[in-house]
């Protein structure tokens, strides 16, 4: 599914990872892959409708692990998921949680990260 298919209007219209797209350090096609993980996470939240933070964290942890798996690919392209990426991704996780009505802890949302 695509971002335009999201039910949540804020997430459907959001310019996800704008800072990473604006930074030449991050290859755009790899930022696209990060964005796809975030969009998939939104679709899962909309489909599964977690009732509590535990349910949300299960979804965000899986997305975080998928992002961690991209680290090697970034490195192959002379980039990495470093401080700027961590901040941009963390911000998106928070915006997503809030858009779906959760008051979540961003550190817990991305706890299994390797970036």
VEXMIFI-536651 format. One record per residue (C-alpha): residue number from 0; residue in three letters; x, y, z. Coordinates in steps of 0.001 Angstrom, whole numbers. Layout:
<pts>
<pt><n>NUM</n><res>ALA</res><X>X</X><Y>Y</Y><Z>Z</Z></pt>
...
</pts>
This chain:
<pts>
<pt><n>0</n><res>UNK</res><X>0</X><Y>0</Y><Z>0</Z></pt>
<pt><n>1</n><res>UNK</res><X>1016</X><Y>3566</Y><Z>-595</Z></pt>
<pt><n>2</n><res>UNK</res><X>1029</X><Y>6618</Y><Z>1659</Z></pt>
<pt><n>3</n><res>UNK</res><X>-1907</X><Y>8072</Y><Z>-296</Z></pt>
<pt><n>4</n><res>UNK</res><X>-3944</X><Y>5030</Y><Z>800</Z></pt>
<pt><n>5</n><res>UNK</res><X>-3641</X><Y>5821</Y><Z>4514</Z></pt>
<pt><n>6</n><res>UNK</res><X>-6893</X><Y>6578</Y><Z>6334</Z></pt>
<pt><n>7</n><res>UNK</res><X>-5267</X><Y>9091</Y><Z>8690</Z></pt>
<pt><n>8</n><res>UNK</res><X>-5254</X><Y>12437</Y><Z>6860</Z></pt>
<pt><n>9</n><res>UNK</res><X>-2221</X><Y>13808</Y><Z>8736</Z></pt>
<pt><n>10</n><res>UNK</res><X>-108</X><Y>10800</Y><Z>7802</Z></pt>
<pt><n>11</n><res>UNK</res><X>-1502</X><Y>10628</Y><Z>4268</Z></pt>
<pt><n>12</n><res>UNK</res><X>-405</X><Y>14242</Y><Z>3619</Z></pt>
<pt><n>13</n><res>UNK</res><X>2814</X><Y>14325</Y><Z>5675</Z></pt>
<pt><n>14</n><res>UNK</res><X>6147</X><Y>14923</Y><Z>3953</Z></pt>
<pt><n>15</n><res>UNK</res><X>7900</X><Y>12059</Y><Z>5753</Z></pt>
<pt><n>16</n><res>UNK</res><X>11662</X><Y>12209</Y><Z>6280</Z></pt>
<pt><n>17</n><res>UNK</res><X>11955</X><Y>15617</Y><Z>4609</Z></pt>
<pt><n>18</n><res>UNK</res><X>15270</X><Y>16329</Y><Z>6369</Z></pt>
<pt><n>19</n><res>UNK</res><X>16806</X><Y>13098</Y><Z>5099</Z></pt>
<pt><n>20</n><res>UNK</res><X>15607</X><Y>13761</Y><Z>1548</Z></pt>
<pt><n>21</n><res>UNK</res><X>17115</X><Y>17262</Y><Z>1740</Z></pt>
<pt><n>22</n><res>UNK</res><X>20532</X><Y>15940</Y><Z>2838</Z></pt>
<pt><n>23</n><res>UNK</res><X>22762</X><Y>14642</Y><Z>16</Z></pt>
<pt><n>24</n><res>UNK</res><X>24436</X><Y>12293</Y><Z>2511</Z></pt>
<pt><n>25</n><res>UNK</res><X>21405</X><Y>10003</Y><Z>2348</Z></pt>
<pt><n>26</n><res>UNK</res><X>20777</X><Y>8293</Y><Z>-1011</Z></pt>
<pt><n>27</n><res>UNK</res><X>17169</X><Y>9103</Y><Z>-1981</Z></pt>
<pt><n>28</n><res>UNK</res><X>16353</X><Y>5525</Y><Z>-2990</Z></pt>
<pt><n>29</n><res>UNK</res><X>17370</X><Y>4362</Y><Z>502</Z></pt>
<pt><n>30</n><res>UNK</res><X>15352</X><Y>7103</Y><Z>2167</Z></pt>
<pt><n>31</n><res>UNK</res><X>12461</X><Y>5808</Y><Z>42</Z></pt>
<pt><n>32</n><res>UNK</res><X>12968</X><Y>2406</Y><Z>1675</Z></pt>
<pt><n>33</n><res>UNK</res><X>12895</X><Y>3974</Y><Z>5158</Z></pt>
<pt><n>34</n><res>UNK</res><X>9734</X><Y>5845</Y><Z>4239</Z></pt>
<pt><n>35</n><res>UNK</res><X>8164</X><Y>2604</Y><Z>2987</Z></pt>
<pt><n>36</n><res>UNK</res><X>8809</X><Y>1039</Y><Z>6401</Z></pt>
<pt><n>37</n><res>UNK</res><X>7084</X><Y>4003</Y><Z>8085</Z></pt>
<pt><n>38</n><res>UNK</res><X>4116</X><Y>3856</Y><Z>5712</Z></pt>
<pt><n>39</n><res>UNK</res><X>3823</X><Y>114</Y><Z>6309</Z></pt>
<pt><n>40</n><res>UNK</res><X>3875</X><Y>813</Y><Z>10047</Z></pt>
<pt><n>41</n><res>UNK</res><X>975</X><Y>3263</Y><Z>9614</Z></pt>
<pt><n>42</n><res>UNK</res><X>-978</X><Y>688</Y><Z>7621</Z></pt>
<pt><n>43</n><res>UNK</res><X>-422</X><Y>-1894</Y><Z>10364</Z></pt>
<pt><n>44</n><res>UNK</res><X>-1646</X><Y>546</Y><Z>13018</Z></pt>
<pt><n>45</n><res>UNK</res><X>-4738</X><Y>1261</Y><Z>10944</Z></pt>
<pt><n>46</n><res>UNK</res><X>-5386</X><Y>-2429</Y><Z>10271</Z></pt>
<pt><n>47</n><res>UNK</res><X>-4568</X><Y>-3906</Y><Z>13673</Z></pt>
<pt><n>48</n><res>UNK</res><X>-5847</X><Y>-943</Y><Z>15722</Z></pt>
<pt><n>49</n><res>UNK</res><X>-3676</X><Y>-1576</Y><Z>18795</Z></pt>
<pt><n>50</n><res>UNK</res><X>-5634</X><Y>-852</Y><Z>21971</Z></pt>
<pt><n>51</n><res>UNK</res><X>-2685</X><Y>97</Y><Z>24172</Z></pt>
<pt><n>52</n><res>UNK</res><X>977</X><Y>1064</Y><Z>24127</Z></pt>
<pt><n>53</n><res>UNK</res><X>2053</X><Y>-2567</Y><Z>24323</Z></pt>
<pt><n>54</n><res>UNK</res><X>289</X><Y>-3239</Y><Z>21027</Z></pt>
<pt><n>55</n><res>UNK</res><X>1750</X><Y>-103</Y><Z>19470</Z></pt>
<pt><n>56</n><res>UNK</res><X>5264</X><Y>-966</Y><Z>20640</Z></pt>
<pt><n>57</n><res>UNK</res><X>5018</X><Y>-4421</Y><Z>19060</Z></pt>
<pt><n>58</n><res>UNK</res><X>4357</X><Y>-2729</Y><Z>15719</Z></pt>
<pt><n>59</n><res>UNK</res><X>7021</X><Y>-37</Y><Z>16151</Z></pt>
<pt><n>60</n><res>UNK</res><X>9629</X><Y>-2568</Y><Z>17258</Z></pt>
<pt><n>61</n><res>UNK</res><X>9116</X><Y>-4583</Y><Z>14081</Z></pt>
<pt><n>62</n><res>UNK</res><X>9470</X><Y>-1416</Y><Z>11987</Z></pt>
<pt><n>63</n><res>UNK</res><X>12616</X><Y>-470</Y><Z>13916</Z></pt>
<pt><n>64</n><res>UNK</res><X>14138</X><Y>-3871</Y><Z>13195</Z></pt>
<pt><n>65</n><res>UNK</res><X>13328</X><Y>-3457</Y><Z>9503</Z></pt>
<pt><n>66</n><res>UNK</res><X>15087</X><Y>-84</Y><Z>9530</Z></pt>
<pt><n>67</n><res>UNK</res><X>18087</X><Y>-1610</Y><Z>11318</Z></pt>
<pt><n>68</n><res>UNK</res><X>18336</X><Y>-4158</Y><Z>8519</Z></pt>
<pt><n>69</n><res>UNK</res><X>18895</X><Y>-1268</Y><Z>6087</Z></pt>
<pt><n>70</n><res>UNK</res><X>22028</X><Y>-75</Y><Z>7905</Z></pt>
<pt><n>71</n><res>UNK</res><X>24363</X><Y>-2275</Y><Z>5839</Z></pt>
<pt><n>72</n><res>UNK</res><X>22798</X><Y>-1064</Y><Z>2598</Z></pt>
<pt><n>73</n><res>UNK</res><X>23326</X><Y>2557</Y><Z>3646</Z></pt>
<pt><n>74</n><res>UNK</res><X>26973</X><Y>1752</Y><Z>4416</Z></pt>
<pt><n>75</n><res>UNK</res><X>27412</X><Y>156</Y><Z>972</Z></pt>
<pt><n>76</n><res>UNK</res><X>26367</X><Y>3526</Y><Z>-493</Z></pt>
<pt><n>77</n><res>UNK</res><X>28754</X><Y>5589</Y><Z>1648</Z></pt>
<pt><n>78</n><res>UNK</res><X>26098</X><Y>6606</Y><Z>4128</Z></pt>
<pt><n>79</n><res>UNK</res><X>24745</X><Y>5390</Y><Z>7443</Z></pt>
<pt><n>80</n><res>UNK</res><X>21807</X><Y>5752</Y><Z>9759</Z></pt>
<pt><n>81</n><res>UNK</res><X>23585</X><Y>8174</Y><Z>12077</Z></pt>
<pt><n>82</n><res>UNK</res><X>22580</X><Y>11085</Y><Z>14299</Z></pt>
<pt><n>83</n><res>UNK</res><X>20646</X><Y>13028</Y><Z>11647</Z></pt>
<pt><n>84</n><res>UNK</res><X>18811</X><Y>9902</Y><Z>10554</Z></pt>
<pt><n>85</n><res>UNK</res><X>18093</X><Y>8882</Y><Z>14161</Z></pt>
<pt><n>86</n><res>UNK</res><X>16562</X><Y>12287</Y><Z>14840</Z></pt>
<pt><n>87</n><res>UNK</res><X>14511</X><Y>12274</Y><Z>11628</Z></pt>
<pt><n>88</n><res>UNK</res><X>13280</X><Y>8711</Y><Z>12150</Z></pt>
<pt><n>89</n><res>UNK</res><X>12568</X><Y>9296</Y><Z>15843</Z></pt>
<pt><n>90</n><res>UNK</res><X>10526</X><Y>12373</Y><Z>14957</Z></pt>
<pt><n>91</n><res>UNK</res><X>8490</X><Y>10384</Y><Z>12442</Z></pt>
<pt><n>92</n><res>UNK</res><X>7797</X><Y>7664</Y><Z>15008</Z></pt>
<pt><n>93</n><res>UNK</res><X>6512</X><Y>10312</Y><Z>17440</Z></pt>
<pt><n>94</n><res>UNK</res><X>4354</X><Y>12022</Y><Z>14822</Z></pt>
<pt><n>95</n><res>UNK</res><X>2891</X><Y>8665</Y><Z>13823</Z></pt>
<pt><n>96</n><res>UNK</res><X>2114</X><Y>7700</Y><Z>17436</Z></pt>
<pt><n>97</n><res>UNK</res><X>443</X><Y>11060</Y><Z>18102</Z></pt>
<pt><n>98</n><res>UNK</res><X>-1484</X><Y>10960</Y><Z>14810</Z></pt>
<pt><n>99</n><res>UNK</res><X>-3034</X><Y>7677</Y><Z>15908</Z></pt>
<pt><n>100</n><res>UNK</res><X>-3850</X><Y>8913</Y><Z>19415</Z></pt>
<pt><n>101</n><res>UNK</res><X>-963</X><Y>7445</Y><Z>21413</Z></pt>
<pt><n>102</n><res>UNK</res><X>1139</X><Y>9221</Y><Z>24038</Z></pt>
<pt><n>103</n><res>UNK</res><X>4162</X><Y>6995</Y><Z>23497</Z></pt>
<pt><n>104</n><res>UNK</res><X>7788</X><Y>7085</Y><Z>24614</Z></pt>
<pt><n>105</n><res>UNK</res><X>9939</X><Y>7478</Y><Z>21511</Z></pt>
<pt><n>106</n><res>UNK</res><X>12856</X><Y>5632</Y><Z>23104</Z></pt>
<pt><n>107</n><res>UNK</res><X>10603</X><Y>2667</Y><Z>23804</Z></pt>
<pt><n>108</n><res>UNK</res><X>9144</X><Y>2840</Y><Z>20300</Z></pt>
<pt><n>109</n><res>UNK</res><X>12592</X><Y>2441</Y><Z>18745</Z></pt>
<pt><n>110</n><res>UNK</res><X>14194</X><Y>398</Y><Z>21557</Z></pt>
<pt><n>111</n><res>UNK</res><X>15524</X><Y>-2470</Y><Z>19368</Z></pt>
<pt><n>112</n><res>UNK</res><X>17324</X><Y>-68</Y><Z>17003</Z></pt>
<pt><n>113</n><res>UNK</res><X>20848</X><Y>-666</Y><Z>15787</Z></pt>
<pt><n>114</n><res>UNK</res><X>21185</X><Y>2820</Y><Z>14326</Z></pt>
</pts>
